[in-house]
């Protein structure tokens, strides 16, 4: 599984490279704190939204700590043959600690 640190994601965002960031947390978690560039796709809805996940761009999937995202990436790689997925190591908590403290942990 491809891992991407918060610092590596920040470099991608700053470079304006086309990427897709998918937040698989629940709506209440997303409302509390989220990356501005991310789209909300709760984990329970992902299997119904496969067509919305890019196969061309690097796709970064994240959750609160990275555990749910790892499970989702495993599912997508094994079941739908994705090869362009990356887990944000440590999730939004690591992003808050390392990059942007305004994304308060919950």
PyMOL commands that place a pseudoatom at each C-alpha (Angstrom):
pseudoatom trace, name=CA, resn=UNK, resi=1, chain=A, elem=C, hetatm=0, pos=[0.000, 0.000, 0.000]
pseudoatom trace, name=CA, resn=UNK, resi=2, chain=A, elem=C, hetatm=0, pos=[1.234, 3.445, -0.897]
pseudoatom trace, name=CA, resn=UNK, resi=3, chain=A, elem=C, hetatm=0, pos=[1.657, 5.760, 2.090]
pseudoatom trace, name=CA, resn=UNK, resi=4, chain=A, elem=C, hetatm=0, pos=[1.901, 9.532, 1.901]
pseudoatom trace, name=CA, resn=UNK, resi=5, chain=A, elem=C, hetatm=0, pos=[3.056, 11.628, 4.839]
pseudoatom trace, name=CA, resn=UNK, resi=6, chain=A, elem=C, hetatm=0, pos=[1.347, 14.915, 5.674]
pseudoatom trace, name=CA, resn=UNK, resi=7, chain=A, elem=C, hetatm=0, pos=[4.473, 16.778, 4.488]
pseudoatom trace, name=CA, resn=UNK, resi=8, chain=A, elem=C, hetatm=0, pos=[4.406, 14.939, 1.152]
pseudoatom trace, name=CA, resn=UNK, resi=9, chain=A, elem=C, hetatm=0, pos=[0.718, 15.734, 0.686]
pseudoatom trace, name=CA, resn=UNK, resi=10, chain=A, elem=C, hetatm=0, pos=[1.360, 19.391, 1.517]
pseudoatom trace, name=CA, resn=UNK, resi=11, chain=A, elem=C, hetatm=0, pos=[4.041, 19.486, -1.211]
pseudoatom trace, name=CA, resn=UNK, resi=12, chain=A, elem=C, hetatm=0, pos=[1.592, 18.001, -3.719]
pseudoatom trace, name=CA, resn=UNK, resi=13, chain=A, elem=C, hetatm=0, pos=[-1.096, 20.515, -2.785]
pseudoatom trace, name=CA, resn=UNK, resi=14, chain=A, elem=C, hetatm=0, pos=[1.348, 23.432, -2.922]
pseudoatom trace, name=CA, resn=UNK, resi=15, chain=A, elem=C, hetatm=0, pos=[2.649, 22.309, -6.317]
pseudoatom trace, name=CA, resn=UNK, resi=16, chain=A, elem=C, hetatm=0, pos=[-0.903, 22.461, -7.700]
pseudoatom trace, name=CA, resn=UNK, resi=17, chain=A, elem=C, hetatm=0, pos=[-0.424, 18.983, -9.137]
pseudoatom trace, name=CA, resn=UNK, resi=18, chain=A, elem=C, hetatm=0, pos=[-3.826, 17.547, -10.033]
pseudoatom trace, name=CA, resn=UNK, resi=19, chain=A, elem=C, hetatm=0, pos=[-4.781, 15.071, -7.317]
pseudoatom trace, name=CA, resn=UNK, resi=20, chain=A, elem=C, hetatm=0, pos=[-7.966, 13.808, -5.747]
pseudoatom trace, name=CA, resn=UNK, resi=21, chain=A, elem=C, hetatm=0, pos=[-8.330, 13.792, -1.960]
pseudoatom trace, name=CA, resn=UNK, resi=22, chain=A, elem=C, hetatm=0, pos=[-11.127, 11.655, -0.560]
pseudoatom trace, name=CA, resn=UNK, resi=23, chain=A, elem=C, hetatm=0, pos=[-12.212, 11.907, 3.064]
pseudoatom trace, name=CA, resn=UNK, resi=24, chain=A, elem=C, hetatm=0, pos=[-13.987, 8.684, 4.059]
pseudoatom trace, name=CA, resn=UNK, resi=25, chain=A, elem=C, hetatm=0, pos=[-15.079, 9.833, 7.499]
pseudoatom trace, name=CA, resn=UNK, resi=26, chain=A, elem=C, hetatm=0, pos=[-18.675, 10.478, 8.498]
pseudoatom trace, name=CA, resn=UNK, resi=27, chain=A, elem=C, hetatm=0, pos=[-20.327, 13.836, 7.676]
pseudoatom trace, name=CA, resn=UNK, resi=28, chain=A, elem=C, hetatm=0, pos=[-20.173, 15.054, 11.293]
pseudoatom trace, name=CA, resn=UNK, resi=29, chain=A, elem=C, hetatm=0, pos=[-16.399, 14.380, 11.339]
pseudoatom trace, name=CA, resn=UNK, resi=30, chain=A, elem=C, hetatm=0, pos=[-15.926, 16.177, 8.015]
pseudoatom trace, name=CA, resn=UNK, resi=31, chain=A, elem=C, hetatm=0, pos=[-17.898, 19.190, 9.236]
pseudoatom trace, name=CA, resn=UNK, resi=32, chain=A, elem=C, hetatm=0, pos=[-15.750, 19.412, 12.350]
pseudoatom trace, name=CA, resn=UNK, resi=33, chain=A, elem=C, hetatm=0, pos=[-12.483, 19.485, 10.422]
pseudoatom trace, name=CA, resn=UNK, resi=34, chain=A, elem=C, hetatm=0, pos=[-11.454, 18.715, 6.852]
pseudoatom trace, name=CA, resn=UNK, resi=35, chain=A, elem=C, hetatm=0, pos=[-8.904, 19.485, 4.166]
pseudoatom trace, name=CA, resn=UNK, resi=36, chain=A, elem=C, hetatm=0, pos=[-10.238, 22.200, 1.880]
pseudoatom trace, name=CA, resn=UNK, resi=37, chain=A, elem=C, hetatm=0, pos=[-9.375, 20.204, -1.251]
pseudoatom trace, name=CA, resn=UNK, resi=38, chain=A, elem=C, hetatm=0, pos=[-11.065, 17.009, -0.092]
pseudoatom trace, name=CA, resn=UNK, resi=39, chain=A, elem=C, hetatm=0, pos=[-14.379, 15.532, -1.108]
pseudoatom trace, name=CA, resn=UNK, resi=40, chain=A, elem=C, hetatm=0, pos=[-16.516, 13.711, 1.396]
pseudoatom trace, name=CA, resn=UNK, resi=41, chain=A, elem=C, hetatm=0, pos=[-17.243, 10.096, 0.538]
pseudoatom trace, name=CA, resn=UNK, resi=42, chain=A, elem=C, hetatm=0, pos=[-18.187, 8.269, 3.751]
pseudoatom trace, name=CA, resn=UNK, resi=43, chain=A, elem=C, hetatm=0, pos=[-16.763, 4.776, 3.946]
pseudoatom trace, name=CA, resn=UNK, resi=44, chain=A, elem=C, hetatm=0, pos=[-20.203, 3.151, 3.739]
pseudoatom trace, name=CA, resn=UNK, resi=45, chain=A, elem=C, hetatm=0, pos=[-20.902, 4.904, 0.418]
pseudoatom trace, name=CA, resn=UNK, resi=46, chain=A, elem=C, hetatm=0, pos=[-17.634, 4.228, -1.396]
pseudoatom trace, name=CA, resn=UNK, resi=47, chain=A, elem=C, hetatm=0, pos=[-18.756, 1.003, -3.079]
pseudoatom trace, name=CA, resn=UNK, resi=48, chain=A, elem=C, hetatm=0, pos=[-21.661, 2.933, -4.649]
pseudoatom trace, name=CA, resn=UNK, resi=49, chain=A, elem=C, hetatm=0, pos=[-19.362, 5.730, -5.856]
pseudoatom trace, name=CA, resn=UNK, resi=50, chain=A, elem=C, hetatm=0, pos=[-16.522, 3.804, -7.501]
pseudoatom trace, name=CA, resn=UNK, resi=51, chain=A, elem=C, hetatm=0, pos=[-17.016, 5.751, -10.731]
pseudoatom trace, name=CA, resn=UNK, resi=52, chain=A, elem=C, hetatm=0, pos=[-16.276, 9.004, -8.868]
pseudoatom trace, name=CA, resn=UNK, resi=53, chain=A, elem=C, hetatm=0, pos=[-12.782, 7.842, -7.890]
pseudoatom trace, name=CA, resn=UNK, resi=54, chain=A, elem=C, hetatm=0, pos=[-10.163, 8.831, -10.447]
pseudoatom trace, name=CA, resn=UNK, resi=55, chain=A, elem=C, hetatm=0, pos=[-8.066, 6.152, -12.063]
pseudoatom trace, name=CA, resn=UNK, resi=56, chain=A, elem=C, hetatm=0, pos=[-5.797, 8.721, -13.727]
pseudoatom trace, name=CA, resn=UNK, resi=57, chain=A, elem=C, hetatm=0, pos=[-4.840, 11.025, -10.858]
pseudoatom trace, name=CA, resn=UNK, resi=58, chain=A, elem=C, hetatm=0, pos=[-3.048, 10.185, -7.655]
pseudoatom trace, name=CA, resn=UNK, resi=59, chain=A, elem=C, hetatm=0, pos=[-5.846, 9.641, -5.145]
pseudoatom trace, name=CA, resn=UNK, resi=60, chain=A, elem=C, hetatm=0, pos=[-5.188, 10.274, -1.481]
pseudoatom trace, name=CA, resn=UNK, resi=61, chain=A, elem=C, hetatm=0, pos=[-7.684, 8.648, 0.866]
pseudoatom trace, name=CA, resn=UNK, resi=62, chain=A, elem=C, hetatm=0, pos=[-7.811, 9.676, 4.481]
pseudoatom trace, name=CA, resn=UNK, resi=63, chain=A, elem=C, hetatm=0, pos=[-9.763, 9.310, 7.682]
pseudoatom trace, name=CA, resn=UNK, resi=64, chain=A, elem=C, hetatm=0, pos=[-9.067, 10.296, 11.280]
pseudoatom trace, name=CA, resn=UNK, resi=65, chain=A, elem=C, hetatm=0, pos=[-5.977, 8.142, 11.972]
pseudoatom trace, name=CA, resn=UNK, resi=66, chain=A, elem=C, hetatm=0, pos=[-5.388, 6.232, 8.736]
pseudoatom trace, name=CA, resn=UNK, resi=67, chain=A, elem=C, hetatm=0, pos=[-6.830, 2.870, 9.784]
pseudoatom trace, name=CA, resn=UNK, resi=68, chain=A, elem=C, hetatm=0, pos=[-10.168, 3.153, 7.958]
pseudoatom trace, name=CA, resn=UNK, resi=69, chain=A, elem=C, hetatm=0, pos=[-8.388, 4.527, 4.908]
pseudoatom trace, name=CA, resn=UNK, resi=70, chain=A, elem=C, hetatm=0, pos=[-5.997, 1.558, 4.885]
pseudoatom trace, name=CA, resn=UNK, resi=71, chain=A, elem=C, hetatm=0, pos=[-8.946, -0.849, 4.937]
pseudoatom trace, name=CA, resn=UNK, resi=72, chain=A, elem=C, hetatm=0, pos=[-10.702, 1.069, 2.156]
pseudoatom trace, name=CA, resn=UNK, resi=73, chain=A, elem=C, hetatm=0, pos=[-7.583, 1.130, 0.002]
pseudoatom trace, name=CA, resn=UNK, resi=74, chain=A, elem=C, hetatm=0, pos=[-7.145, -2.628, 0.463]
pseudoatom trace, name=CA, resn=UNK, resi=75, chain=A, elem=C, hetatm=0, pos=[-10.749, -3.133, -0.640]
pseudoatom trace, name=CA, resn=UNK, resi=76, chain=A, elem=C, hetatm=0, pos=[-10.421, -0.851, -3.684]
pseudoatom trace, name=CA, resn=UNK, resi=77, chain=A, elem=C, hetatm=0, pos=[-7.103, -2.358, -4.789]
pseudoatom trace, name=CA, resn=UNK, resi=78, chain=A, elem=C, hetatm=0, pos=[-8.226, -5.973, -4.365]
pseudoatom trace, name=CA, resn=UNK, resi=79, chain=A, elem=C, hetatm=0, pos=[-11.805, -5.677, -5.592]
pseudoatom trace, name=CA, resn=UNK, resi=80, chain=A, elem=C, hetatm=0, pos=[-11.635, -2.877, -8.168]
pseudoatom trace, name=CA, resn=UNK, resi=81, chain=A, elem=C, hetatm=0, pos=[-7.989, -3.050, -9.294]
pseudoatom trace, name=CA, resn=UNK, resi=82, chain=A, elem=C, hetatm=0, pos=[-7.019, 0.516, -8.379]
pseudoatom trace, name=CA, resn=UNK, resi=83, chain=A, elem=C, hetatm=0, pos=[-3.283, 1.184, -8.578]
pseudoatom trace, name=CA, resn=UNK, resi=84, chain=A, elem=C, hetatm=0, pos=[-3.162, 4.926, -7.870]
pseudoatom trace, name=CA, resn=UNK, resi=85, chain=A, elem=C, hetatm=0, pos=[-4.306, 5.110, -4.238]
pseudoatom trace, name=CA, resn=UNK, resi=86, chain=A, elem=C, hetatm=0, pos=[-2.359, 6.539, -1.301]
pseudoatom trace, name=CA, resn=UNK, resi=87, chain=A, elem=C, hetatm=0, pos=[-3.109, 6.537, 2.416]
pseudoatom trace, name=CA, resn=UNK, resi=88, chain=A, elem=C, hetatm=0, pos=[-2.467, 9.765, 4.310]
pseudoatom trace, name=CA, resn=UNK, resi=89, chain=A, elem=C, hetatm=0, pos=[-0.303, 8.357, 7.082]
pseudoatom trace, name=CA, resn=UNK, resi=90, chain=A, elem=C, hetatm=0, pos=[-1.828, 9.250, 10.432]
pseudoatom trace, name=CA, resn=UNK, resi=91, chain=A, elem=C, hetatm=0, pos=[-4.934, 10.784, 8.849]
pseudoatom trace, name=CA, resn=UNK, resi=92, chain=A, elem=C, hetatm=0, pos=[-6.334, 14.190, 9.730]
pseudoatom trace, name=CA, resn=UNK, resi=93, chain=A, elem=C, hetatm=0, pos=[-4.804, 13.904, 13.211]
pseudoatom trace, name=CA, resn=UNK, resi=94, chain=A, elem=C, hetatm=0, pos=[-1.286, 13.795, 11.763]
pseudoatom trace, name=CA, resn=UNK, resi=95, chain=A, elem=C, hetatm=0, pos=[-2.164, 16.626, 9.369]
pseudoatom trace, name=CA, resn=UNK, resi=96, chain=A, elem=C, hetatm=0, pos=[-3.295, 18.709, 12.358]
pseudoatom trace, name=CA, resn=UNK, resi=97, chain=A, elem=C, hetatm=0, pos=[-0.131, 17.923, 14.336]
pseudoatom trace, name=CA, resn=UNK, resi=98, chain=A, elem=C, hetatm=0, pos=[2.365, 18.386, 11.507]
pseudoatom trace, name=CA, resn=UNK, resi=99, chain=A, elem=C, hetatm=0, pos=[0.881, 20.867, 9.025]
pseudoatom trace, name=CA, resn=UNK, resi=100, chain=A, elem=C, hetatm=0, pos=[-2.187, 22.813, 10.120]
pseudoatom trace, name=CA, resn=UNK, resi=101, chain=A, elem=C, hetatm=0, pos=[-3.163, 23.078, 13.770]
pseudoatom trace, name=CA, resn=UNK, resi=102, chain=A, elem=C, hetatm=0, pos=[-6.411, 24.807, 12.764]
pseudoatom trace, name=CA, resn=UNK, resi=103, chain=A, elem=C, hetatm=0, pos=[-7.643, 21.338, 11.750]
pseudoatom trace, name=CA, resn=UNK, resi=104, chain=A, elem=C, hetatm=0, pos=[-8.326, 20.600, 15.377]
pseudoatom trace, name=CA, resn=UNK, resi=105, chain=A, elem=C, hetatm=0, pos=[-8.305, 16.990, 16.504]
pseudoatom trace, name=CA, resn=UNK, resi=106, chain=A, elem=C, hetatm=0, pos=[-11.503, 15.578, 17.911]
for i in range(1, 106): cmd.bond("trace and resi %d" % i, "trace and resi %d" % (i + 1))
show_as sticks, trace
zoom trace
